């Protein structure tokens, strides 16, 4: 699992309105992938994992179909 791997390279970014905070530092990792479901066409997606370096909030995942979107555009 990417979130638990020791070699995952997280990028620190600041986001506004994260759990009610005006601005908060979070860490993200993102990649492109293919979403596949039996009998349906494949869909290219960008996945984003977001974690709180202070561990006040659980790590969460988001998906988006805009492959050029910034990480924060996908999870906010």
PDB file of N, CA, C and O in Angstrom:
ATOM      1  N   UNK A   1       0.843  -1.176   0.000  1.00  0.00           N
ATOM      2  CA  UNK A   1       0.000   0.000   0.000  1.00  0.00           C
ATOM      3  C   UNK A   1       0.886   1.237   0.000  1.00  0.00           C
ATOM      4  O   UNK A   1       1.764   1.376   0.852  1.00  0.00           O
ATOM      5  N   UNK A   2       0.663   2.121  -0.941  1.00  0.00           N
ATOM      6  CA  UNK A   2       1.517   3.291  -1.147  1.00  0.00           C
ATOM      7  C   UNK A   2       1.639   4.148   0.111  1.00  0.00           C
ATOM      8  O   UNK A   2       2.732   4.614   0.431  1.00  0.00           O
ATOM      9  N   UNK A   3       0.552   4.359   0.816  1.00  0.00           N
ATOM     10  CA  UNK A   3       0.575   5.233   1.995  1.00  0.00           C
ATOM     11  C   UNK A   3       1.466   4.705   3.108  1.00  0.00           C
ATOM     12  O   UNK A   3       1.947   5.481   3.933  1.00  0.00           O
ATOM     13  N   UNK A   4       1.691   3.405   3.143  1.00  0.00           N
ATOM     14  CA  UNK A   4       2.478   2.806   4.215  1.00  0.00           C
ATOM     15  C   UNK A   4       3.892   2.424   3.806  1.00  0.00           C
ATOM     16  O   UNK A   4       4.691   2.021   4.652  1.00  0.00           O
ATOM     17  N   UNK A   5       4.213   2.545   2.527  1.00  0.00           N
ATOM     18  CA  UNK A   5       5.543   2.184   2.059  1.00  0.00           C
ATOM     19  C   UNK A   5       6.572   3.213   2.515  1.00  0.00           C
ATOM     20  O   UNK A   5       6.329   4.418   2.447  1.00  0.00           O
ATOM     21  N   UNK A   6       7.711   2.733   2.973  1.00  0.00           N
ATOM     22  CA  UNK A   6       8.769   3.609   3.465  1.00  0.00           C
ATOM     23  C   UNK A   6       9.397   4.463   2.363  1.00  0.00           C
ATOM     24  O   UNK A   6       9.901   5.552   2.636  1.00  0.00           O
ATOM     25  N   UNK A   7       9.369   3.972   1.114  1.00  0.00           N
ATOM     26  CA  UNK A   7      10.010   4.703   0.025  1.00  0.00           C
ATOM     27  C   UNK A   7       9.075   5.658  -0.716  1.00  0.00           C
ATOM     28  O   UNK A   7       9.488   6.253  -1.711  1.00  0.00           O
ATOM     29  N   UNK A   8       7.841   5.821  -0.267  1.00  0.00           N
ATOM     30  CA  UNK A   8       6.917   6.771  -0.888  1.00  0.00           C
ATOM     31  C   UNK A   8       7.425   8.190  -0.666  1.00  0.00           C
ATOM     32  O   UNK A   8       7.762   8.571   0.456  1.00  0.00           O
ATOM     33  N   UNK A   9       7.478   8.957  -1.730  1.00  0.00           N
ATOM     34  CA  UNK A   9       7.951  10.341  -1.649  1.00  0.00           C
ATOM     35  C   UNK A   9       6.733  11.258  -1.588  1.00  0.00           C
ATOM     36  O   UNK A   9       6.004  11.406  -2.570  1.00  0.00           O
ATOM     37  N   UNK A  10       6.521  11.872  -0.427  1.00  0.00           N
ATOM     38  CA  UNK A  10       5.400  12.772  -0.202  1.00  0.00           C
ATOM     39  C   UNK A  10       5.834  14.208  -0.491  1.00  0.00           C
ATOM     40  O   UNK A  10       6.975  14.585  -0.222  1.00  0.00           O
ATOM     41  N   UNK A  11       4.916  15.005  -1.039  1.00  0.00           N
ATOM     42  CA  UNK A  11       5.173  16.414  -1.334  1.00  0.00           C
ATOM     43  C   UNK A  11       4.329  17.257  -0.382  1.00  0.00           C
ATOM     44  O   UNK A  11       3.116  17.064  -0.287  1.00  0.00           O
ATOM     45  N   UNK A  12       4.961  18.180   0.314  1.00  0.00           N
ATOM     46  CA  UNK A  12       4.243  19.073   1.234  1.00  0.00           C
ATOM     47  C   UNK A  12       3.628  20.228   0.451  1.00  0.00           C
ATOM     48  O   UNK A  12       4.300  20.883  -0.346  1.00  0.00           O
ATOM     49  N   UNK A  13       2.336  20.468   0.692  1.00  0.00           N
ATOM     50  CA  UNK A  13       1.648  21.610   0.075  1.00  0.00           C
ATOM     51  C   UNK A  13       0.753  22.266   1.122  1.00  0.00           C
ATOM     52  O   UNK A  13       0.359  21.635   2.103  1.00  0.00           O
ATOM     53  N   UNK A  14       0.440  23.539   0.900  1.00  0.00           N
ATOM     54  CA  UNK A  14      -0.486  24.255   1.774  1.00  0.00           C
ATOM     55  C   UNK A  14      -1.837  24.324   1.086  1.00  0.00           C
ATOM     56  O   UNK A  14      -1.925  24.631  -0.103  1.00  0.00           O
ATOM     57  N   UNK A  15      -2.894  24.035   1.847  1.00  0.00           N
ATOM     58  CA  UNK A  15      -4.246  24.109   1.313  1.00  0.00           C
ATOM     59  C   UNK A  15      -5.113  24.961   2.232  1.00  0.00           C
ATOM     60  O   UNK A  15      -4.892  25.013   3.442  1.00  0.00           O
ATOM     61  N   UNK A  16      -6.087  25.616   1.649  1.00  0.00           N
ATOM     62  CA  UNK A  16      -7.019  26.445   2.414  1.00  0.00           C
ATOM     63  C   UNK A  16      -8.231  25.607   2.809  1.00  0.00           C
ATOM     64  O   UNK A  16      -8.617  24.679   2.098  1.00  0.00           O
ATOM     65  N   UNK A  17      -8.813  25.939   3.930  1.00  0.00           N
ATOM     66  CA  UNK A  17     -10.064  25.329   4.395  1.00  0.00           C
ATOM     67  C   UNK A  17      -9.986  23.820   4.588  1.00  0.00           C
ATOM     68  O   UNK A  17     -10.977  23.128   4.357  1.00  0.00           O
ATOM     69  N   UNK A  18      -8.863  23.300   4.993  1.00  0.00           N
ATOM     70  CA  UNK A  18      -8.727  21.869   5.259  1.00  0.00           C
ATOM     71  C   UNK A  18      -9.250  21.604   6.656  1.00  0.00           C
ATOM     72  O   UNK A  18      -8.635  22.018   7.639  1.00  0.00           O
ATOM     73  N   UNK A  19     -10.373  20.923   6.754  1.00  0.00           N
ATOM     74  CA  UNK A  19     -11.035  20.642   8.026  1.00  0.00           C
ATOM     75  C   UNK A  19     -11.233  21.906   8.855  1.00  0.00           C
ATOM     76  O   UNK A  19     -11.038  21.900  10.071  1.00  0.00           O
ATOM     77  N   UNK A  20     -11.620  22.981   8.191  1.00  0.00           N
ATOM     78  CA  UNK A  20     -11.946  24.216   8.880  1.00  0.00           C
ATOM     79  C   UNK A  20     -10.779  25.133   9.174  1.00  0.00           C
ATOM     80  O   UNK A  20     -10.988  26.248   9.652  1.00  0.00           O
ATOM     81  N   UNK A  21      -9.562  24.705   8.905  1.00  0.00           N
ATOM     82  CA  UNK A  21      -8.396  25.568   9.126  1.00  0.00           C
ATOM     83  C   UNK A  21      -8.277  26.557   7.971  1.00  0.00           C
ATOM     84  O   UNK A  21      -8.611  26.231   6.831  1.00  0.00           O
ATOM     85  N   UNK A  22      -7.810  27.745   8.262  1.00  0.00           N
ATOM     86  CA  UNK A  22      -7.638  28.729   7.187  1.00  0.00           C
ATOM     87  C   UNK A  22      -6.628  28.238   6.158  1.00  0.00           C
ATOM     88  O   UNK A  22      -6.894  28.263   4.957  1.00  0.00           O
ATOM     89  N   UNK A  23      -5.490  27.801   6.627  1.00  0.00           N
ATOM     90  CA  UNK A  23      -4.474  27.239   5.757  1.00  0.00           C
ATOM     91  C   UNK A  23      -3.779  26.131   6.537  1.00  0.00           C
ATOM     92  O   UNK A  23      -3.507  26.279   7.729  1.00  0.00           O
ATOM     93  N   UNK A  24      -3.497  25.039   5.875  1.00  0.00           N
ATOM     94  CA  UNK A  24      -2.913  23.891   6.579  1.00  0.00           C
ATOM     95  C   UNK A  24      -1.889  23.214   5.669  1.00  0.00           C
ATOM     96  O   UNK A  24      -2.072  23.137   4.454  1.00  0.00           O
ATOM     97  N   UNK A  25      -0.828  22.735   6.270  1.00  0.00           N
ATOM     98  CA  UNK A  25       0.170  21.972   5.541  1.00  0.00           C
ATOM     99  C   UNK A  25      -0.254  20.507   5.526  1.00  0.00           C
ATOM    100  O   UNK A  25      -0.509  19.919   6.577  1.00  0.00           O
ATOM    101  N   UNK A  26      -0.328  19.916   4.329  1.00  0.00           N
ATOM    102  CA  UNK A  26      -0.615  18.495   4.178  1.00  0.00           C
ATOM    103  C   UNK A  26       0.448  17.912   3.255  1.00  0.00           C
ATOM    104  O   UNK A  26       1.215  18.651   2.636  1.00  0.00           O
ATOM    105  N   UNK A  27       0.490  16.600   3.166  1.00  0.00           N
ATOM    106  CA  UNK A  27       1.419  15.928   2.273  1.00  0.00           C
ATOM    107  C   UNK A  27       0.625  15.104   1.274  1.00  0.00           C
ATOM    108  O   UNK A  27      -0.364  14.462   1.628  1.00  0.00           O
ATOM    109  N   UNK A  28       1.068  15.127   0.014  1.00  0.00           N
ATOM    110  CA  UNK A  28       0.349  14.409  -1.039  1.00  0.00           C
ATOM    111  C   UNK A  28       1.304  13.556  -1.855  1.00  0.00           C
ATOM    112  O   UNK A  28       2.500  13.834  -1.942  1.00  0.00           O
ATOM    113  N   UNK A  29       0.752  12.526  -2.443  1.00  0.00           N
ATOM    114  CA  UNK A  29       1.427  11.725  -3.463  1.00  0.00           C
ATOM    115  C   UNK A  29       0.362  11.416  -4.513  1.00  0.00           C
ATOM    116  O   UNK A  29      -0.790  11.146  -4.174  1.00  0.00           O
ATOM    117  N   UNK A  30       0.751  11.457  -5.790  1.00  0.00           N
ATOM    118  CA  UNK A  30      -0.230  11.291  -6.855  1.00  0.00           C
ATOM    119  C   UNK A  30       0.411  10.611  -8.056  1.00  0.00           C
ATOM    120  O   UNK A  30       1.596  10.796  -8.334  1.00  0.00           O
ATOM    121  N   UNK A  31      -0.381   9.832  -8.753  1.00  0.00           N
ATOM    122  CA  UNK A  31       0.060   9.157  -9.979  1.00  0.00           C
ATOM    123  C   UNK A  31      -1.135   8.976 -10.912  1.00  0.00           C
ATOM    124  O   UNK A  31      -2.290   9.132 -10.515  1.00  0.00           O
ATOM    125  N   UNK A  32      -0.823   8.647 -12.147  1.00  0.00           N
ATOM    126  CA  UNK A  32      -1.855   8.295 -13.123  1.00  0.00           C
ATOM    127  C   UNK A  32      -2.049   6.789 -13.090  1.00  0.00           C
ATOM    128  O   UNK A  32      -1.123   6.036 -12.787  1.00  0.00           O
ATOM    129  N   UNK A  33      -3.265   6.358 -13.405  1.00  0.00           N
ATOM    130  CA  UNK A  33      -3.590   4.936 -13.424  1.00  0.00           C
ATOM    131  C   UNK A  33      -4.740   4.703 -14.397  1.00  0.00           C
ATOM    132  O   UNK A  33      -5.272   5.639 -14.994  1.00  0.00           O
ATOM    133  N   UNK A  34      -5.104   3.451 -14.540  1.00  0.00           N
ATOM    134  CA  UNK A  34      -6.251   3.073 -15.372  1.00  0.00           C
ATOM    135  C   UNK A  34      -7.301   2.452 -14.468  1.00  0.00           C
ATOM    136  O   UNK A  34      -7.010   1.526 -13.711  1.00  0.00           O
ATOM    137  N   UNK A  35      -8.520   2.963 -14.547  1.00  0.00           N
ATOM    138  CA  UNK A  35      -9.651   2.398 -13.806  1.00  0.00           C
ATOM    139  C   UNK A  35     -10.294   1.367 -14.718  1.00  0.00           C
ATOM    140  O   UNK A  35     -10.681   1.670 -15.846  1.00  0.00           O
ATOM    141  N   UNK A  36     -10.401   0.154 -14.215  1.00  0.00           N
ATOM    142  CA  UNK A  36     -10.937  -0.934 -15.024  1.00  0.00           C
ATOM    143  C   UNK A  36     -12.079  -1.610 -14.278  1.00  0.00           C
ATOM    144  O   UNK A  36     -11.981  -1.896 -13.085  1.00  0.00           O
ATOM    145  N   UNK A  37     -13.166  -1.859 -15.007  1.00  0.00           N
ATOM    146  CA  UNK A  37     -14.292  -2.599 -14.459  1.00  0.00           C
ATOM    147  C   UNK A  37     -14.773  -3.563 -15.545  1.00  0.00           C
ATOM    148  O   UNK A  37     -14.913  -3.170 -16.703  1.00  0.00           O
ATOM    149  N   UNK A  38     -15.019  -4.791 -15.186  1.00  0.00           N
ATOM    150  CA  UNK A  38     -15.421  -5.811 -16.150  1.00  0.00           C
ATOM    151  C   UNK A  38     -16.609  -5.346 -16.988  1.00  0.00           C
ATOM    152  O   UNK A  38     -17.634  -4.919 -16.455  1.00  0.00           O
ATOM    153  N   UNK A  39     -16.453  -5.436 -18.293  1.00  0.00           N
ATOM    154  CA  UNK A  39     -17.534  -5.111 -19.211  1.00  0.00           C
ATOM    155  C   UNK A  39     -17.657  -3.638 -19.552  1.00  0.00           C
ATOM    156  O   UNK A  39     -18.499  -3.267 -20.370  1.00  0.00           O
ATOM    157  N   UNK A  40     -16.842  -2.794 -18.948  1.00  0.00           N
ATOM    158  CA  UNK A  40     -16.900  -1.358 -19.225  1.00  0.00           C
ATOM    159  C   UNK A  40     -15.570  -0.894 -19.803  1.00  0.00           C
ATOM    160  O   UNK A  40     -14.541  -1.533 -19.581  1.00  0.00           O
ATOM    161  N   UNK A  41     -15.581   0.217 -20.545  1.00  0.00           N
ATOM    162  CA  UNK A  41     -14.322   0.730 -21.082  1.00  0.00           C
ATOM    163  C   UNK A  41     -13.398   1.198 -19.942  1.00  0.00           C
ATOM    164  O   UNK A  41     -13.867   1.615 -18.883  1.00  0.00           O
ATOM    165  N   UNK A  42     -12.096   1.122 -20.178  1.00  0.00           N
ATOM    166  CA  UNK A  42     -11.147   1.617 -19.187  1.00  0.00           C
ATOM    167  C   UNK A  42     -11.181   3.150 -19.168  1.00  0.00           C
ATOM    168  O   UNK A  42     -11.505   3.788 -20.170  1.00  0.00           O
ATOM    169  N   UNK A  43     -10.844   3.721 -18.019  1.00  0.00           N
ATOM    170  CA  UNK A  43     -10.848   5.170 -17.858  1.00  0.00           C
ATOM    171  C   UNK A  43      -9.523   5.590 -17.234  1.00  0.00           C
ATOM    172  O   UNK A  43      -9.161   5.087 -16.171  1.00  0.00           O
ATOM    173  N   UNK A  44      -8.789   6.505 -17.876  1.00  0.00           N
ATOM    174  CA  UNK A  44      -7.576   7.009 -17.243  1.00  0.00           C
ATOM    175  C   UNK A  44      -7.955   7.937 -16.083  1.00  0.00           C
ATOM    176  O   UNK A  44      -8.850   8.773 -16.213  1.00  0.00           O
ATOM    177  N   UNK A  45      -7.272   7.783 -14.960  1.00  0.00           N
ATOM    178  CA  UNK A  45      -7.554   8.592 -13.776  1.00  0.00           C
ATOM    179  C   UNK A  45      -6.247   9.051 -13.142  1.00  0.00           C
ATOM    180  O   UNK A  45      -5.184   8.487 -13.401  1.00  0.00           O
ATOM    181  N   UNK A  46      -6.340  10.067 -12.320  1.00  0.00           N
ATOM    182  CA  UNK A  46      -5.247  10.485 -11.451  1.00  0.00           C
ATOM    183  C   UNK A  46      -5.716  10.222 -10.027  1.00  0.00           C
ATOM    184  O   UNK A  46      -6.787  10.683  -9.630  1.00  0.00           O
ATOM    185  N   UNK A  47      -4.911   9.475  -9.248  1.00  0.00           N
ATOM    186  CA  UNK A  47      -5.251   9.249  -7.848  1.00  0.00           C
ATOM    187  C   UNK A  47      -4.349  10.120  -6.990  1.00  0.00           C
ATOM    188  O   UNK A  47      -3.203  10.399  -7.341  1.00  0.00           O
ATOM    189  N   UNK A  48      -4.893  10.539  -5.867  1.00  0.00           N
ATOM    190  CA  UNK A  48      -4.164  11.392  -4.932  1.00  0.00           C
ATOM    191  C   UNK A  48      -4.372  10.864  -3.522  1.00  0.00           C
ATOM    192  O   UNK A  48      -5.507  10.639  -3.101  1.00  0.00           O
ATOM    193  N   UNK A  49      -3.289  10.668  -2.797  1.00  0.00           N
ATOM    194  CA  UNK A  49      -3.352  10.371  -1.368  1.00  0.00           C
ATOM    195  C   UNK A  49      -2.961  11.631  -0.619  1.00  0.00           C
ATOM    196  O   UNK A  49      -1.990  12.298  -0.978  1.00  0.00           O
ATOM    197  N   UNK A  50      -3.709  11.954   0.412  1.00  0.00           N
ATOM    198  CA  UNK A  50      -3.448  13.136   1.233  1.00  0.00           C
ATOM    199  C   UNK A  50      -3.303  12.696   2.674  1.00  0.00           C
ATOM    200  O   UNK A  50      -4.152  11.978   3.202  1.00  0.00           O
ATOM    201  N   UNK A  51      -2.219  13.131   3.313  1.00  0.00           N
ATOM    202  CA  UNK A  51      -2.047  12.798   4.729  1.00  0.00           C
ATOM    203  C   UNK A  51      -1.692  14.045   5.514  1.00  0.00           C
ATOM    204  O   UNK A  51      -1.127  15.003   4.986  1.00  0.00           O
ATOM    205  N   UNK A  52      -2.035  14.005   6.769  1.00  0.00           N
ATOM    206  CA  UNK A  52      -1.758  15.086   7.705  1.00  0.00           C
ATOM    207  C   UNK A  52      -0.454  14.742   8.426  1.00  0.00           C
ATOM    208  O   UNK A  52      -0.407  13.746   9.147  1.00  0.00           O
ATOM    209  N   UNK A  53       0.609  15.541   8.252  1.00  0.00           N
ATOM    210  CA  UNK A  53       1.878  15.223   8.912  1.00  0.00           C
ATOM    211  C   UNK A  53       1.794  15.257  10.440  1.00  0.00           C
ATOM    212  O   UNK A  53       2.652  14.698  11.124  1.00  0.00           O
ATOM    213  N   UNK A  54       0.760  15.913  10.972  1.00  0.00           N
ATOM    214  CA  UNK A  54       0.565  15.967  12.427  1.00  0.00           C
ATOM    215  C   UNK A  54      -0.326  14.834  12.915  1.00  0.00           C
ATOM    216  O   UNK A  54      -0.561  14.695  14.115  1.00  0.00           O
ATOM    217  N   UNK A  55      -0.821  14.023  11.982  1.00  0.00           N
ATOM    218  CA  UNK A  55      -1.647  12.848  12.271  1.00  0.00           C
ATOM    219  C   UNK A  55      -2.918  13.161  13.061  1.00  0.00           C
ATOM    220  O   UNK A  55      -3.381  12.347  13.860  1.00  0.00           O
ATOM    221  N   UNK A  56      -3.474  14.346  12.828  1.00  0.00           N
ATOM    222  CA  UNK A  56      -4.754  14.703  13.450  1.00  0.00           C
ATOM    223  C   UNK A  56      -5.917  14.158  12.633  1.00  0.00           C
ATOM    224  O   UNK A  56      -7.003  13.943  13.169  1.00  0.00           O
ATOM    225  N   UNK A  57      -5.699  13.931  11.339  1.00  0.00           N
ATOM    226  CA  UNK A  57      -6.736  13.447  10.446  1.00  0.00           C
ATOM    227  C   UNK A  57      -6.227  12.231   9.680  1.00  0.00           C
ATOM    228  O   UNK A  57      -5.032  12.114   9.409  1.00  0.00           O
ATOM    229  N   UNK A  58      -7.124  11.345   9.341  1.00  0.00           N
ATOM    230  CA  UNK A  58      -6.769  10.118   8.630  1.00  0.00           C
ATOM    231  C   UNK A  58      -6.325  10.423   7.200  1.00  0.00           C
ATOM    232  O   UNK A  58      -6.783  11.390   6.590  1.00  0.00           O
ATOM    233  N   UNK A  59      -5.440   9.599   6.681  1.00  0.00           N
ATOM    234  CA  UNK A  59      -5.043   9.686   5.283  1.00  0.00           C
ATOM    235  C   UNK A  59      -6.251   9.351   4.423  1.00  0.00           C
ATOM    236  O   UNK A  59      -7.013   8.436   4.733  1.00  0.00           O
ATOM    237  N   UNK A  60      -6.419  10.107   3.329  1.00  0.00           N
ATOM    238  CA  UNK A  60      -7.558   9.846   2.465  1.00  0.00           C
ATOM    239  C   UNK A  60      -7.139   9.817   1.003  1.00  0.00           C
ATOM    240  O   UNK A  60      -6.104  10.371   0.633  1.00  0.00           O
ATOM    241  N   UNK A  61      -7.945   9.172   0.182  1.00  0.00           N
ATOM    242  CA  UNK A  61      -7.672   9.031  -1.244  1.00  0.00           C
ATOM    243  C   UNK A  61      -8.771   9.698  -2.059  1.00  0.00           C
ATOM    244  O   UNK A  61      -9.938   9.715  -1.666  1.00  0.00           O
ATOM    245  N   UNK A  62      -8.373  10.246  -3.201  1.00  0.00           N
ATOM    246  CA  UNK A  62      -9.329  10.843  -4.137  1.00  0.00           C
ATOM    247  C   UNK A  62      -8.929  10.454  -5.549  1.00  0.00           C
ATOM    248  O   UNK A  62      -7.761  10.178  -5.823  1.00  0.00           O
ATOM    249  N   UNK A  63      -9.908  10.434  -6.442  1.00  0.00           N
ATOM    250  CA  UNK A  63      -9.681  10.148  -7.854  1.00  0.00           C
ATOM    251  C   UNK A  63     -10.225  11.275  -8.703  1.00  0.00           C
ATOM    252  O   UNK A  63     -11.210  11.921  -8.345  1.00  0.00           O
ATOM    253  N   UNK A  64      -9.580  11.505  -9.825  1.00  0.00           N
ATOM    254  CA  UNK A  64     -10.079  12.489 -10.776  1.00  0.00           C
ATOM    255  C   UNK A  64      -9.782  12.035 -12.193  1.00  0.00           C
ATOM    256  O   UNK A  64      -8.855  11.256 -12.416  1.00  0.00           O
ATOM    257  N   UNK A  65     -10.558  12.514 -13.150  1.00  0.00           N
ATOM    258  CA  UNK A  65     -10.347  12.134 -14.540  1.00  0.00           C
ATOM    259  C   UNK A  65      -9.562  13.180 -15.325  1.00  0.00           C
ATOM    260  O   UNK A  65      -9.199  12.939 -16.477  1.00  0.00           O
ATOM    261  N   UNK A  66      -9.297  14.332 -14.723  1.00  0.00           N
ATOM    262  CA  UNK A  66      -8.452  15.347 -15.356  1.00  0.00           C
ATOM    263  C   UNK A  66      -7.004  14.998 -15.027  1.00  0.00           C
ATOM    264  O   UNK A  66      -6.526  15.278 -13.927  1.00  0.00           O
ATOM    265  N   UNK A  67      -6.319  14.395 -15.970  1.00  0.00           N
ATOM    266  CA  UNK A  67      -4.964  13.904 -15.720  1.00  0.00           C
ATOM    267  C   UNK A  67      -3.950  15.030 -15.511  1.00  0.00           C
ATOM    268  O   UNK A  67      -2.868  14.799 -14.971  1.00  0.00           O
ATOM    269  N   UNK A  68      -4.294  16.241 -15.935  1.00  0.00           N
ATOM    270  CA  UNK A  68      -3.388  17.374 -15.778  1.00  0.00           C
ATOM    271  C   UNK A  68      -3.701  18.236 -14.562  1.00  0.00           C
ATOM    272  O   UNK A  68      -3.012  19.226 -14.317  1.00  0.00           O
ATOM    273  N   UNK A  69      -4.726  17.877 -13.798  1.00  0.00           N
ATOM    274  CA  UNK A  69      -5.115  18.652 -12.629  1.00  0.00           C
ATOM    275  C   UNK A  69      -4.048  18.557 -11.546  1.00  0.00           C
ATOM    276  O   UNK A  69      -3.363  17.541 -11.423  1.00  0.00           O
ATOM    277  N   UNK A  70      -3.913  19.624 -10.764  1.00  0.00           N
ATOM    278  CA  UNK A  70      -3.024  19.603  -9.609  1.00  0.00           C
ATOM    279  C   UNK A  70      -3.664  18.737  -8.534  1.00  0.00           C
ATOM    280  O   UNK A  70      -4.884  18.579  -8.492  1.00  0.00           O
ATOM    281  N   UNK A  71      -2.842  18.189  -7.682  1.00  0.00           N
ATOM    282  CA  UNK A  71      -3.345  17.314  -6.604  1.00  0.00           C
ATOM    283  C   UNK A  71      -4.446  17.991  -5.800  1.00  0.00           C
ATOM    284  O   UNK A  71      -5.486  17.385  -5.542  1.00  0.00           O
ATOM    285  N   UNK A  72      -4.228  19.235  -5.405  1.00  0.00           N
ATOM    286  CA  UNK A  72      -5.216  19.922  -4.563  1.00  0.00           C
ATOM    287  C   UNK A  72      -6.531  20.179  -5.285  1.00  0.00           C
ATOM    288  O   UNK A  72      -7.565  20.339  -4.637  1.00  0.00           O
ATOM    289  N   UNK A  73      -6.511  20.222  -6.614  1.00  0.00           N
ATOM    290  CA  UNK A  73      -7.753  20.377  -7.372  1.00  0.00           C
ATOM    291  C   UNK A  73      -8.576  19.091  -7.315  1.00  0.00           C
ATOM    292  O   UNK A  73      -9.799  19.140  -7.440  1.00  0.00           O
ATOM    293  N   UNK A  74      -7.939  17.971  -7.133  1.00  0.00           N
ATOM    294  CA  UNK A  74      -8.638  16.694  -7.113  1.00  0.00           C
ATOM    295  C   UNK A  74      -9.229  16.402  -5.739  1.00  0.00           C
ATOM    296  O   UNK A  74     -10.343  15.885  -5.653  1.00  0.00           O
ATOM    297  N   UNK A  75      -8.513  16.720  -4.662  1.00  0.00           N
ATOM    298  CA  UNK A  75      -9.017  16.339  -3.339  1.00  0.00           C
ATOM    299  C   UNK A  75      -9.776  17.436  -2.615  1.00  0.00           C
ATOM    300  O   UNK A  75     -10.331  17.178  -1.547  1.00  0.00           O
ATOM    301  N   UNK A  76      -9.825  18.641  -3.146  1.00  0.00           N
ATOM    302  CA  UNK A  76     -10.590  19.695  -2.472  1.00  0.00           C
ATOM    303  C   UNK A  76     -11.898  19.953  -3.177  1.00  0.00           C
ATOM    304  O   UNK A  76     -12.672  20.808  -2.748  1.00  0.00           O
TER     305      UNK A  76
END
